[in-house]
Amino acid sequence: MSSSTRLALVTGATSGIGQAFARRLATKGYDVIAVGRRQERLDELVAEFPAGQIRPVVADLSTPEGLNRISEICRQEPITLLINNAGVSHYMGFTDLPTKKASELLQVKVIAPTLLAHAAAPGMVERKNGTILNVAGMLAFGATAPLGEAAGRATYVAALSHLVSLSLALHEELKPAGIQIQVLCPGVVATEFHERQGMDLSAIPRMSAEEVVTASLKGLDTGEVICAPGVEDVTLLGRALHANLQAFSGQSPKLALRYRGK
Ligand SMILES: NC(=O)c1ccc[n+]([C@@H]2O[C@H](COP(=O)([O-])OP(=O)(O)OC[C@H]3O[C@@H](n4cnc5c(N)ncnc54)[C@H](OP(=O)(O)O)[C@@H]3O)[C@@H](O)[C@H]2O)c1
């Protein structure tokens, strides 16, 4: 591979947003390592592009073997763009959610993106070149929103919030090393995501995966750290972060008055 080749690793490239990223990046000339569990989907994607441009890697990121395999690739290969996109939602009342499903969700949306970023970042820092893109969602800002269609989503919402906090903190930490970070926060997107858990959202207006990718890549060009494709008033995001920082700065080592006395 020549030093000018751009190499992306996209998790969850077998459908939806990840597949749209893989296609768009390959069309733009990137070499792409496409990760997912469904081999046949990866094979179809590979066949759309010149031989060797998309490299399929079958891995289950909810397992230690799968995660180790992709982590090793992130450590060894000169990845210029890591896209942590794979995800499952498992919307279900918290007390009904089987431990196995909760664990799978946390492995795929919290542990895997964190450890893949951790594996890729040292090489990026050394090369002074790299971008880490974490796919979260607007629900990261919606923990207290009325439940409605998305009832039973506490673990999923918390996982998305992790990705937002991770990304913001990594941006602060890795910015001096020239590493770019983006957390992508789509609203509802027309993919297989909800269907796969038996939810039919086809009646709800939804953004396309291609539009989400367009927003994300434009956001990278303009240096957006939080990319929210469906949010028109971008100051809302700035105000949300500002409010967080104000609460953080509002603390002191003294016990607050309301906790003193009997
Ligand atoms: N659709 C929405 O409304 C929406 C909104 C906001 C955020 N998001 C986020 O967008 C991301 C992509 O979702 P999508 O909408 O494109 O849904 P999707 O079409 O269902 O795609 C999910 C991808 O994740 C992969 N994946 C799931 N579990 C995996 C595992 N254990 N190991 C490896 N890969 C795994 C799937 O591949 P395999 O099954 O082949 O492994 C698939 O490629 C998710 O992280 C989701 O949280 C989606």
The ligand as an SDF file (V2000), in Angstrom:
LIG
                    3D

 48 52  0  0  0  0  0  0  0  0999 V2000
  -31.1060    3.2560   12.3810 N   0  0  0  0  0  0  0  0  0  0  0  0
  -31.2670    4.2200   13.2660 C   0  0  0  0  0  0  0  0  0  0  0  0
  -32.3650    4.7710   13.4110 O   0  0  0  0  0  0  0  0  0  0  0  0
  -30.0900    4.6960   14.0680 C   0  0  0  0  0  0  0  0  0  0  0  0
  -30.2160    5.9200   14.7400 C   0  0  0  0  0  0  0  0  0  0  0  0
  -29.1570    6.3900   15.4980 C   0  0  0  0  0  0  0  0  0  0  0  0
  -27.9970    5.6590   15.5900 C   0  0  0  0  0  0  0  0  0  0  0  0
  -27.8990    4.4540   14.9420 N   0  0  0  0  0  0  0  0  0  0  0  0
  -26.6410    3.7220   15.1090 C   0  0  0  0  0  0  0  0  0  0  0  0
  -26.1310    3.4660   13.8140 O   0  0  0  0  0  0  0  0  0  0  0  0
  -25.3280    2.3070   13.8490 C   0  0  0  0  0  0  0  0  0  0  0  0
  -25.5910    1.5030   12.5900 C   0  0  0  0  0  0  0  0  0  0  0  0
  -26.9230    1.0690   12.6250 O   0  0  0  0  0  0  0  0  0  0  0  0
  -27.8290    0.9220   11.3320 P   0  0  0  0  0  0  0  0  0  0  0  0
  -28.9910    1.8090   11.5070 O   0  0  0  0  0  0  0  0  0  0  0  0
  -27.0200    1.0290   10.1080 O   0  0  0  0  0  0  0  0  0  0  0  0
  -28.3740   -0.5670   11.5770 O   0  0  0  0  0  0  0  0  0  0  0  0
  -28.1430   -1.9460   10.8200 P   0  0  0  0  0  0  0  0  0  0  0  0
  -28.5240   -1.8060    9.3860 O   0  0  0  0  0  0  0  0  0  0  0  0
  -28.8600   -2.9590   11.6320 O   0  0  0  0  0  0  0  0  0  0  0  0
  -26.5790   -2.1740   10.9140 O   0  0  0  0  0  0  0  0  0  0  0  0
  -25.9620   -2.5900   12.0960 C   0  0  0  0  0  0  0  0  0  0  0  0
  -24.6050   -3.1550   11.7380 C   0  0  0  0  0  0  0  0  0  0  0  0
  -23.9430   -3.5670   12.9300 O   0  0  0  0  0  0  0  0  0  0  0  0
  -23.4090   -4.8520   12.7320 C   0  0  0  0  0  0  0  0  0  0  0  0
  -23.3230   -5.6050   13.9870 N   0  0  0  0  0  0  0  0  0  0  0  0
  -24.2930   -5.8110   14.8980 C   0  0  0  0  0  0  0  0  0  0  0  0
  -23.8540   -6.5950   15.8850 N   0  0  0  0  0  0  0  0  0  0  0  0
  -22.5690   -6.9080   15.5800 C   0  0  0  0  0  0  0  0  0  0  0  0
  -21.5890   -7.7170   16.2020 C   0  0  0  0  0  0  0  0  0  0  0  0
  -21.8280   -8.3890   17.3270 N   0  0  0  0  0  0  0  0  0  0  0  0
  -20.3710   -7.8070   15.6280 N   0  0  0  0  0  0  0  0  0  0  0  0
  -20.1100   -7.1660   14.4690 C   0  0  0  0  0  0  0  0  0  0  0  0
  -21.0020   -6.3870   13.8290 N   0  0  0  0  0  0  0  0  0  0  0  0
  -22.2240   -6.2720   14.3800 C   0  0  0  0  0  0  0  0  0  0  0  0
  -24.3700   -5.5190   11.7440 C   0  0  0  0  0  0  0  0  0  0  0  0
  -23.6830   -6.5220   11.0100 O   0  0  0  0  0  0  0  0  0  0  0  0
  -23.8690   -8.1050   11.1700 P   0  0  0  0  0  0  0  0  0  0  0  0
  -25.2660   -8.3710   11.6540 O   0  0  0  0  0  0  0  0  0  0  0  0
  -23.5700   -8.6410    9.8120 O   0  0  0  0  0  0  0  0  0  0  0  0
  -22.8320   -8.4780   12.1600 O   0  0  0  0  0  0  0  0  0  0  0  0
  -24.6990   -4.3600   10.8290 C   0  0  0  0  0  0  0  0  0  0  0  0
  -23.7350   -4.2480    9.8040 O   0  0  0  0  0  0  0  0  0  0  0  0
  -25.6780    1.5610   15.1420 C   0  0  0  0  0  0  0  0  0  0  0  0
  -24.5830    1.5490   15.9910 O   0  0  0  0  0  0  0  0  0  0  0  0
  -26.8220    2.3650   15.7450 C   0  0  0  0  0  0  0  0  0  0  0  0
  -26.7010    2.4510   17.1570 O   0  0  0  0  0  0  0  0  0  0  0  0
  -28.9080    3.9620   14.1810 C   0  0  0  0  0  0  0  0  0  0  0  0
  1  2  1  0
  2  3  2  0
  2  4  1  0
  4  5  1  0
  4 48  2  0
  5  6  2  0
  6  7  1  0
  7  8  2  0
  8  9  1  0
  8 48  1  0
  9 10  1  0
  9 46  1  0
 10 11  1  0
 11 12  1  0
 11 44  1  0
 12 13  1  0
 13 14  1  0
 14 15  2  0
 14 16  1  0
 14 17  1  0
 17 18  1  0
 18 19  2  0
 18 20  1  0
 18 21  1  0
 21 22  1  0
 22 23  1  0
 23 24  1  0
 23 42  1  0
 24 25  1  0
 25 26  1  0
 25 36  1  0
 26 27  1  0
 26 35  1  0
 27 28  2  0
 28 29  1  0
 29 30  1  0
 29 35  2  0
 30 31  1  0
 30 32  2  0
 32 33  1  0
 33 34  2  0
 34 35  1  0
 36 37  1  0
 36 42  1  0
 37 38  1  0
 38 39  2  0
 38 40  1  0
 38 41  1  0
 42 43  1  0
 44 45  1  0
 44 46  1  0
 46 47  1  0
M  CHG  2   8   1  16  -1
M  END
$$$$
